[in-house]
Structure formats: C-alpha cells, structure tokens
Amino acid sequence: MESALRGILPKVLGDVSFEVYPHQCKEEMLRRLPDRLRGYSHFIPADWRVLVVVDRDDDDCLELKTQLEQFALQAGLPTRSSVESSNYIVVNRIAIEELESWYFGDWGAVLAAFPKVPATIPYKARYRIPDRISGGTWEAFERICQKAGYFKNGLRKIEAAIEISKRMVPDRNTSGSFRALRAAVVEMTI
C-alpha cells in the first residue's frame, strides 16, 4: 500500500505535500492507530488532514469502518463521516477487497507495466467490477501475471505496486473503493 500510495497521491494532490506511514501488516496498523491519532490530536494544524487506508480483506466493511471512525473520535479528531462541514481531520478509506482491486480498476496501467498480460481481463465477467472479485484479489492478480510469464515464484507486491502506480491515471480507475479514496483526497485539497 505504501508503494502504491507514493505513486498515486502526487497525481491527485499536485503540489500538496504528504507523508506515508507504513506498517508491517494490517493488524499492526490497527493496534498502533489509536496511539498515533491521540498523538496527532495534540499538535496537528487545522489545515492538515490524516488519511487512513486499509485493505478490507475478509473483514466486514461496516465494522472495519466503524472501528476506524471510533479510533479517531476517541482521540478527539473529527472525521469526514462525523461532521457535516469541511472541519474534519481524519478520512478513513478501505480498499475493497485489497489494493490489487485498484489494479483491476486501471488495467491500462497494468498493461503498461506488464505488457504480456491479456488486455481483455476487464471485459471478463469475473473482473468487470474490481471491488467484487471473489476468492482473493491479489491471488487472482498473481494468477493472471503468472500465466503471462511474470512472477513465476510468487507475486512481488512492492514491485507490482511501484510499477503499476506510476502508470495509473486516477481519473480512469473503475474501482469504487479507489474512486472513494480519490474523491476524498481531492476534497482534502480544496
């Protein structure tokens, strides 16, 4: 996720500066997030925003979003979902099912990074709606890449994130969770 965000966010933010704080895994992020948000609540300037992005994986989307919202509110930081104005600090977004759904949402970027993958993937019923790919999005992405001759020893996620994200065009991505992230990031800069 860190590598992908470093490639995508400059395209959406323009000259706005940002930092990405990665974690080893989702569980670590969820464990450390309450303390990090409490720390932010003591010094964060009014014009800064915190964007929390996490893979849904097999979690219930509403429960995960509620947990993220509670972390922020308990730290005293208003969220985009909890206030009616632009006076929020935290925006929580969930990649459904995983980051790789965003790749399926911009297959042109995948083709540019890995030209031997089939161009027809987005037209197949199973992949047409990126956020509804069942059976593991990264596993499906890995299988497609391997059939095309890439990642024979397993998907190298960081390499894929770097190569695909630098070729992504945020406006053309069809993943609903990516569109929600992009819209929130654009709104943050206004």
C-alpha positions as CSV (number, residue, x, y, z in Angstrom):
1,M,0.0,0.0,0.0
2,E,2.8,2.4,0.9
3,S,4.5,2.0,-2.5
4,A,1.2,2.4,-4.4
5,L,0.2,5.5,-2.4
6,R,3.6,7.1,-3.1
7,G,3.0,6.6,-6.8
8,I,-0.7,7.6,-6.8
9,L,-1.0,10.5,-4.4
10,P,1.2,13.0,-6.2
11,K,-1.0,12.6,-9.3
12,V,-4.1,13.5,-7.2
13,L,-2.5,16.0,-4.8
14,G,-0.4,18.0,-7.1
15,D,1.9,20.3,-5.1
16,V,0.4,19.4,-1.7
17,S,3.0,17.6,0.5
18,F,2.2,14.4,2.2
19,E,3.8,11.6,4.1
20,V,3.0,7.9,4.2
21,Y,3.5,6.0,7.4
22,P,3.5,2.2,6.7
23,H,3.1,-0.7,8.9
24,Q,4.2,-4.3,8.7
25,C,0.6,-5.6,8.4
26,K,-3.0,-4.5,8.9
27,E,-3.1,-5.9,12.5
28,E,-0.1,-3.8,13.5
29,M,-1.7,-0.7,12.0
30,L,-4.9,-1.2,13.8
31,R,-3.1,-1.8,17.0
32,R,-1.0,1.3,16.7
33,L,-3.5,3.7,15.1
34,P,-5.3,4.8,18.3
35,D,-2.0,6.0,19.9
36,R,-0.9,7.7,16.7
37,L,-4.2,9.5,16.4
38,R,-4.0,10.6,20.1
39,G,-0.5,12.0,19.4
40,Y,-1.8,13.9,16.3
41,S,-4.6,15.4,18.4
42,H,-2.1,17.3,20.5
43,F,-0.3,19.1,17.6
44,I,-2.0,18.8,14.3
45,P,-2.5,22.1,12.5
46,A,-6.1,22.9,11.3
47,D,-5.2,22.7,7.7
48,W,-3.6,19.2,7.9
49,R,-5.6,16.0,7.1
50,V,-5.0,12.4,8.1
51,L,-5.9,9.7,5.5
52,V,-6.2,6.2,6.9
53,V,-6.2,3.5,4.2
54,V,-6.6,-0.2,4.9
55,D,-7.4,-3.3,3.0
56,R,-10.8,-4.8,3.8
57,D,-9.5,-8.4,3.3
58,D,-12.2,-10.6,4.9
59,D,-13.4,-8.1,7.4
60,D,-16.9,-6.8,7.4
61,C,-16.6,-3.4,5.7
62,L,-19.0,-1.5,8.0
63,E,-17.4,-3.0,11.2
64,L,-13.9,-2.0,10.0
65,K,-15.0,1.5,9.1
66,T,-16.8,1.9,12.4
67,Q,-13.6,0.8,14.2
68,L,-11.5,3.3,12.3
69,E,-14.0,6.1,13.0
70,Q,-14.1,5.3,16.7
71,F,-10.3,5.4,16.9
72,A,-10.3,8.9,15.5
73,L,-13.2,10.2,17.5
74,Q,-11.8,8.7,20.8
75,A,-8.6,10.7,20.0
76,G,-10.7,13.8,19.7
77,L,-10.2,14.1,15.9
78,P,-13.3,14.8,13.8
79,T,-13.8,12.5,10.8
80,R,-15.2,13.3,7.4
81,S,-18.1,11.0,8.3
82,S,-18.8,12.6,11.6
83,V,-19.1,16.2,10.7
84,E,-21.3,18.0,8.1
85,S,-18.7,20.6,7.2
86,S,-15.1,20.5,6.0
87,N,-13.9,20.8,9.6
88,Y,-12.6,17.3,9.7
89,I,-9.1,16.0,10.3
90,V,-9.4,12.3,9.5
91,V,-10.7,10.4,6.5
92,N,-10.9,6.7,6.6
93,R,-10.9,4.7,3.4
94,I,-11.0,0.9,2.8
95,A,-9.5,-0.8,-0.3
96,I,-12.1,-3.4,-1.2
97,E,-11.1,-6.3,-1.1
98,E,-7.4,-5.4,-1.4
99,L,-5.1,-3.0,-3.0
100,E,-5.0,-5.2,-6.1
101,S,-8.6,-4.4,-6.9
102,W,-7.3,-0.9,-7.8
103,Y,-5.0,-2.6,-10.4
104,F,-8.0,-4.3,-11.9
105,G,-9.7,-0.8,-12.0
106,D,-6.9,0.6,-14.1
107,W,-6.0,-2.3,-16.3
108,G,-4.3,0.1,-18.7
109,A,-1.7,0.8,-16.0
110,V,-1.2,-3.0,-15.6
111,L,-0.8,-3.4,-19.3
112,A,1.8,-0.6,-19.4
113,A,3.7,-2.2,-16.6
114,F,3.3,-5.8,-17.7
115,P,2.6,-5.9,-21.4
116,K,2.1,-9.6,-21.7
117,V,-1.0,-9.8,-19.5
118,P,-4.2,-10.1,-21.5
119,A,-5.8,-6.8,-22.5
120,T,-9.3,-8.5,-22.3
121,I,-9.2,-9.0,-18.5
122,P,-11.6,-6.1,-17.6
123,Y,-14.2,-7.4,-20.1
124,K,-14.4,-10.8,-18.4
125,A,-17.4,-11.1,-16.1
126,R,-15.3,-12.1,-13.1
127,Y,-13.1,-9.0,-13.3
128,R,-15.6,-6.4,-14.6
129,I,-16.3,-4.9,-11.2
130,P,-12.9,-4.8,-9.4
131,D,-14.3,-4.5,-5.9
132,R,-16.4,-7.7,-6.3
133,I,-13.7,-10.1,-7.4
134,S,-14.1,-13.1,-5.2
135,G,-11.6,-15.6,-4.0
136,G,-8.8,-13.1,-3.2
137,T,-7.9,-10.2,-5.4
138,W,-4.2,-10.5,-5.1
139,E,-4.4,-14.2,-5.8
140,A,-6.4,-13.5,-9.0
141,F,-3.9,-10.8,-10.0
142,E,-1.0,-13.2,-9.3
143,R,-2.5,-16.0,-11.4
144,I,-3.0,-13.6,-14.4
145,C,0.5,-12.4,-14.1
146,Q,2.0,-15.8,-13.8
147,K,0.1,-17.1,-16.8
148,A,1.6,-14.2,-18.8
149,G,5.1,-15.1,-17.6
150,Y,5.5,-12.7,-14.7
151,F,6.2,-13.5,-11.0
152,K,6.8,-17.3,-11.5
153,N,8.0,-17.6,-7.9
154,G,5.1,-15.5,-6.5
155,L,3.8,-12.0,-6.7
156,R,6.3,-9.4,-5.7
157,K,3.8,-7.0,-4.2
158,I,6.1,-4.0,-3.8
159,E,7.5,-4.3,-7.3
160,A,4.0,-4.5,-8.7
161,A,2.8,-1.6,-6.7
162,I,5.6,0.6,-7.8
163,E,5.4,-0.3,-11.5
164,I,1.6,-0.1,-11.7
165,S,1.0,3.0,-9.6
166,K,3.5,5.1,-11.5
167,R,1.4,4.3,-14.7
168,M,-2.0,4.8,-13.1
169,V,-4.3,7.5,-14.3
170,P,-6.5,8.2,-11.2
171,D,-9.4,9.6,-13.3
172,R,-9.9,6.4,-15.3
173,N,-9.9,3.9,-12.4
174,T,-13.1,1.9,-12.2
175,S,-12.7,0.5,-8.7
176,G,-15.3,2.0,-6.4
177,S,-13.1,2.0,-3.4
178,F,-10.3,3.7,-5.4
179,R,-12.8,6.3,-6.6
180,A,-13.9,7.0,-3.0
181,L,-10.3,7.4,-2.0
182,R,-9.6,9.7,-4.9
183,A,-12.7,11.9,-4.2
184,A,-11.7,12.2,-0.5
185,V,-8.1,13.2,-1.4
186,V,-9.3,15.8,-3.9
187,E,-11.8,17.2,-1.3
188,M,-8.9,17.5,1.2
189,T,-7.0,19.8,-1.1
190,I,-9.9,22.2,-1.6
